[in-house]
Structure formats: structure tokens, C-alpha cells
Amino acid sequence: MPWLQFRAGPESKVEVSRIKGASKFRGQKRILSDFTWVDNEAHLAELIDQLGAKSIIAVDTESDSLYSYYEKVCLVQISTNTDDYIIDTLAVDITPLGVILAAPQIQKIFHAAEYDILSLRRDYGFQVNNLFDTMLAARLLGWSKHGLGSILEAYFNVALDKRFQQYNWGQRPLSREALKYAHLDTCYLLPLRDVQLEEMKRLRRLQKAQEAFSRITPARSTAKIFDPAAVWHLRGVKDLATDQQTQLQALFVFRDRAARKADRPPFKIMTDATMLQIIIRQPKTLAALRQVKGVGPYCLKCYGHKILRLLQTSQPEPDLYPAKSDEATTTVMASV
């Protein structure tokens, strides 16, 4: 069975010869409009065999942190000097890919690598060796633009669709436009790395860059654990009366439990600012609760009655709601 290949259309074909200042690529043409979709073990095994023969690859991930309580890697994009791939991590176990990421003889190019590496380690225990981070390289070179979108536009005349920066990568099927966006995240990283490498050598900054890259690689991910005491870090909590602080504690724990059950980020149940306004305004009816800024139809329908009962019945529970400490009250964190 042949691999599933997507064609983005002639309007997305871009020649590498457009890179500004990259004289070594001028006159060379590589059409970057196609990628291969990998969603089963057989195709993944074939891909890993091919990657094992490469000395350099580009890697990126897409996760669903804005849509799930426990975020997860939903896609892994990989590009070589000849081909581009998107792996559906919700359809196939990518554990075998760890061998490639750990291989010291294969350089892995990321842009803003830390988040991707932490995500891959959290979900799969992967170790990434021999790293090149194009965002760090841009900073070390003194470039005015560090974001991938800005760099692609300035150096490759390619514009990323900003609509997909907050896309739900955990949904299926993914739109063709979303896949095109994911594809663009890696297919230009190899020529970009070559441009940066040449400039770093010229400026004698390669060793400094390698040291910076190595500090990213050992980064470790920590499991998400809900801490009820984090309520004392919310902006405005120290301005509440004692009984209101007790209500906010109860609402803070309730929000986390609701988010966990619904598999949604807590801020999509209620933001911190909305919780604080609920406590300040003390609504007694659904109509009054509806008037609180940030209480949308979903929150009102699913949790409205529970919130109103909580406001009436919340009582101090020392084991569940840790006492306020001096350190906690002096640390105010904006998280809205």
C-alpha cells in the first residue's frame, strides 16, 4: 500500500534560491509542496529506516495544550534534504522514533527546541542528542527576527498562517490548510540551518552556539500535578476578605476537577479573572452569574448551579485548602 502523499498546490511552491544571502543555494531548485502522511507501524518503520541513513533532519511537534487538561503531542513533523513527513501520533505509537532522536551521528534541527523536547520527553521519554536550534542561532547571530514566521517571511518569502498558532491539533480529521501549516514548520529548517552555520563560522560563534544547544538537550519534563496552594498566587487574592478567600479556594479546586473531568484546560472552564469576579460580585442567581465577565454559555450551562451552591456552602477545609503563608501572599502571579 503506497504512502499517502499530499500536494499543497502550485501556489505554495517556493524555490530555495530565494534565500537572502545564501549564495550556496542560488541556482538550486527544490519544490517544497509535498509531504508524506505516516499513520501506521509499517510506514513508520520504513521512515525510521530511511532516517537512520541521514546525517541531519529537521523536527517539530504540534500539541493540544490549549484544548486538553493533559496536553499531548499530536503530530511530529520531520524533514530531510529530499522529503517531508508528518506523523500522526494519535494513530501510531512513535516510540521507535526515539532511536533516531537519540542518535549522536544524526543532527536534529528544531526551532525553539525546548518546548518540543520537553513534550517528547514527557510523552515518550525521548532523549534528543546532537541538537541545532535555529531560534537560538538567530539570537546568537544578532538577527532582529527570532520567530520562525518572521524568519521564513524575511529569508524565504513565505508567510505562515497565524490562524493555526492556536489550532486544535488533537482533532481529526485535520484540515488541508492546517497540514500545510504544520508542513512549513520543518521544510525550510535545513537550508536555514546551513545559512546560520556558515554565518556562525564566519563570526566565530559556533562554539558558543553548540554550548547553548547542549544546555537545552538535558531539559526534563515534570508531570502536571494540581496544587491547591497555587490559589494564593492568583492576582487579587490578598485583597479579598477571609470568607471570600475560602470561597475562592473552593472554586479553584472545583475548576480543576471540572477541567480534569471534561479534559479541558482549567482556563477554558473559567479564567482566574472570572473566578475572582464571581467571588467579588457574589451572584445569587443564574441571571446574575451570567452578568459576570467571562462566564459564557458553556460555563453557565454546565457549572452554573454548582457554582452558586459552592458560593453558599463553601467551608474551610484545612487539608484541602492549605493555609496562606507569608511567601505565598507576597508572590502575585497574573494568570488570566
N, C-alpha and C positions, 0 to 999 in steps of 0.2 A: 504493500500500500504506500503510495507516494506521500511525502510530507506535504502538509497544507501550506501553500505559499500565498501571500497577499501582495497585491500590487497597488501602490498608493496613487498611481496615476501620473501622467506626464508632467503635470504642473508641479510635482514635488521633486523632480529630478534636478539635482544640483551637482555641478562639477567641482571636484576638489581644487581645480586650478583657480577657483575664486578666492582662495585663502589669501588674505593680505600679508605680504611679507614672507610667504612660504615659497621661495623660488624653487625649491627642490620638487614641488608638486606641479609646477606650471607645465602645461602641455599634457599632463596625465588626466584621464577621464575615468571616473568611477561613478556609475549611476547608483544612487542610494535610495531606490524607490521600493525595493522588495525586501521582505523578511520571511522567515520560516517560523510557523507556529508549532510548538512542541508540547504535546499534552498526553503522551503515554510513555510507558517504560522503554519500549523498543526504540522509539525515536530519541529519547533522552540518552540511552546507552550509545546510540550511533553518534549523537552530538558529542558526548564525552570522549569517545574515541578520536573524533576529529580535533577537539580542543587539546587533547594530550599531545598532539604533534605541533602545536603552535608555541611560539615564544612570547607572544603578547596578545592579550584580549582586553576588551572593554566590557565593563559590567555595571548594571544599575538594577535597582529594585523599585517596585511600587507596592505600597501597603495601604491598609484601610483604617488608619489611626483616627480619622475624623468620623468613622461610621461604626466602630466596634468598641466594646468595652476592653477586650483584649485584642490589641491590634495584631495583625499577621501579615507576612509577606504574601502578596497575591500574584505578582509577576516577577520574573527575573529576565532582564534583557541582556543579551551577550552579542558583541560584535567582534569579528576578526577582520583581517585585512581584505577579505573577499566576501564574507557573508554576515548576515544579521539574523538573530534568533530571538524569539520571545517565548519563554517557558511559562506555561500555566501551572503555577504551584498549587492551585486548588484541585487540579486534576491528576497530578503526578507527584510522587514523592521525590524530591530533588536531593535526598541525602547523598547519592553517589557523586553529585557535583562537588562535594567537599574536597575530594581528592585534587580536583583542578585548582580550586581556590587556595589550597594549602601548598601546592607545588611551588617550590622556590625557583624553579627554572622558567616558570611562566609568569611574566609580569601582568598584573591586573590593574587596569586603568579605571578609576572611579572619578566622579565629580562630586565633591563634598562627601567624602567616603565614610565619615564617622557614623552617620545615621544608618547607612546601608550595612556596614559591618556589624554594628550593634544589633540590627534587626536579624541578620543572617545568623549571628551567634545565638541570639535569644531563641529563634525558632528551630535551628538545626544544629547548633553547637559548632558552626564552621569557624575555622581559623583562616585568615587571609594573609598570605605571605607575598613579599615582593610587590609592594603597592606603589602606584603612582597616582596622586590626587591632583587633577587639573585645576581645581579651585585653589588649593594651597599653592600650586605652582604659579597661578596668576597673581596671587598676593605677593609671593616672594619676588616676582619679576616686576612688581610695581605697576601692574596693569590697573587702569581705572575701573574696569568692569570685572567682577568676580563671578556673578551668577551665570549659569550655563546659557540661559536665554539671551542675555546681553552679549555674551561671547560669540554665540552662534550667529547672532544678527550682525555683529561687527566684523567677524572674520570669515563667515561663510554665507552671508546674505540670506540667512534662514531665520524665520520668526516662529517661535513656539506659541502654540495656542494656550493662553493663560487660563482659559476655562477649565483646563484639565489639571491645574495645580491642586485643586481640592476635589478631585473626582473620586467616586466610589469604586475603587479597583477590585473590591470584593464581589461586585455584582457580575452576573453572567446572563446573557452574552455581553461582551464589551463592544462598544460601537467602533466602526472603522476609523472614525476620527480620533478616538481615544487610543487605539492601537498605533495609529500613525504618530501620535504624540509620544507614546512610550518608545517607539522605534527610534525617534530622533534623539532620545536621551543618550544613546550609545554610539550611533553610527558615525558620528563625527569625532569621537574621542581619540581615536588612533592618530589621525592627521594632526589634531590639536596637540596631542602629547608630543609629536615629533617637532612641531614648531616650538613648543615650550622647552623641550630638551635642548634643541640647538641654541636657543637664546640663553638658557641657564649655563651651558658650557661656555658660551662667549663671555658671559658676565661672571663666570667662576662662582656660581651659586648652586651648583649641582649637589655638592656635599651637604650644604645646609638644607636643601630640599629633601634629600634622602633621610637625613636625621629627623626632619619634621614628619615625613611619611611613616617612619618606623615608630614614632610615638602614637600614631593612630592605630596601627595594627594590633597591639595588645589590648585595646579597649575591651571592657567586659560589660555585658548587659545584666541588669538586675531585674528580678521578677517584679511584676506590679503587685504591690501589697497595699491595701487600703489602710490608712492611718487616721482614725477618728480625731486624733490630736491635731491634725492639719487644719481643723476648723479655726484654730487660733491664729492662723496665718492669713485668713481672709481679710481683705481691706474693709475696715469699718467695724470689725467685731469688737474692738476695745471701746467703741463709743456706745455700745448697747448696754441697757440695764441688765442686771444679773438674770432676771427671769427671761429676758429676751435672748441672752446668750444661751440659756438652757434650751429654748425653743430652736435656736439656730443649730445647736449641736444635734438635736433630734432630726431636724430637717436635713442636715448634712449627711447623717448616716442613712436616712431614708432615701435620699437621692442616689447614694452609691448602690444601695440594694436594688433600687428600681432600675438603675443603669445596668447592673450586672444581669438582672433577670431579662431585660429587654435586649441585651447585647448592644448597647449604645454607649457612647462616651458620656460621662456624667453631665458635661456642659450641654448636651442635647436633651437632657431631661429638664434641667434648669441651670442657668449660669449662676455664678457666685453672686453677681449683682442682683439677679432676680430673687434669689433666696433672701438676701439682705432686705430688699424692698418688701417682701412678704412679711418678714418679721417686724419691720418698722410700721407698715400700714395695718397689720392685724386684720385682714379681711374676715368677715363672718359668714359670707355667702359666696356662692359661685359667681354671681354677678359682680361682687366686689373683687373677688380674686381675678376675674377676667380683666379688670382695670389696671392690674399691676403690670408695669412694663416688663416684657419678656415672657409673660405667661401666654403661650399660644394655644391654639385649639387642641393640639396633641396633649400637651401637659394638662390642660383643663379637663379633657375627656377622660384621660387615663388615670390621673392622680389628683384631680380637684378635690373630691370628697375626702380622700386620705390626708391631704394637706390641711384641710380645715379641721379634721378631727385631731391631727397632730398638734395644731396650734392650741387646741382646747385641753389636751390631755398630757402633753409632754411634762415629765418629771425628771429631776436629776437622777442619773444612774451612774455613779462613780466608776464602776468597772467598764462601762461602755463609753462614757464621755470623760476622758482624763481632765484633771483639774488644770486650770490656767497657770502657767509658770511665768516667771519674770522674763525668761528668754523668749518664750513664745509670744508674749504680748508686745515685745519690742521689735519683733520681726513682722512687718506688714508686707504682704505679697499681693500684687494685683493679678487676679486670675479671673477675668470675666470673658 
